[in-house]
Amino acid sequence: MSATIRTVLVDDHPLFREGVAATLGADLRFEVVGEGASAQEALELCTVLLPDLLLLDLHLPGGGLNATRAVTAACPVTCIVMLTVSEDESDVLATLKAGARGFVLKGVSGRELRSILASVAAGEVYVTPVLAASMLHDMTSRRSGSHLLEELTPRERQILEGVAAGRSNKEIARSLDLTEKTVKHYMTNVLQKLQVRNRVEAALLAQRAQERG
């Protein structure tokens, strides 16, 4: 990542976009290098500018989900954060599965937004606490997460710890001296043992277990 967090903003409401740009511009850690209003513009801006961060609205022309998939494929180095009014758990899962690294509600304060974006740019994954709690409640009401975690092998636990820390399969593979293909294989086993649908749910279970000590 560069000295400043080079950021592209894409939202089809100019006034809101200008407000976010001003909020980020007040912090020397950030540099807004481009602004757009559609999924197509998001892809074009990211392809040309290769920003560290893309802040994207979910409901915009062309679809924020489509933009997430396209940018993730074309610019894997760009971290995508969804900034939206949606509190739908299915939207959270869909965007994170598509490649987003964060899901933030538009009611967030400027200070909170800057803190969240800095953490995501540093490699973490962020989900608004209310939505994360809802997802955890749904998952733990269906199963005992702590009990299932005990079924993991030491290597599978290492893989899960990496996921919970927000690292990609490639980064986990590098840290453990494994191939990316091997990490994917372990991750498949982890998802099956924990009875979760994706790595986001697995990470949430792991984080809850860490909080409980």
Secondary structure, 3 states (H helix, E strand, C coil): CCCCEEEEEECCCHHHHHHHHHHHHCCCCEEEEEEECCHHHHHHHHHHHCCCEEEECCCCCCCHHHHHHHHHHHCCCCEEEEEECCCCHHHHHHHHHHCCCEEEECCCCHHHHHHHHHHHHCCCCEECHHHHHHHHHHHHHHCCHHHHHCCCCHHHHHHHHHHHCCCCHHHHHHHHCCCHHHHHHHHHHHHHHHCCCCHHHHHHHHHHHHHHC
